[in-house]
Amino acid sequence: MPLAAVITIIGAVLTVLVLATYLISVALVLRRVDAKLRAVTADLHVVTEKTEPIEPIVGEINNDLAGVDDALRAVLAK
């Protein structure tokens, strides 16, 4: 086999090994990111479950504040 063919094969093998190493490292980083995103998503579900009971109370507060706003506007209009 000519020397040029051997060098070409070695270069191709090295290129494939470098690319494979790079892709494996990217896959490992993406796996860690996926695990962290799953944890954050699970925590967000917990937050939304814990804040659901507050919704009616916030509605009552907004209604009370709307009444106060109307009363203040009436005072300012006089």
Order of alpha helices (4+ residues) and beta strands (2+ residues): alpha-alpha
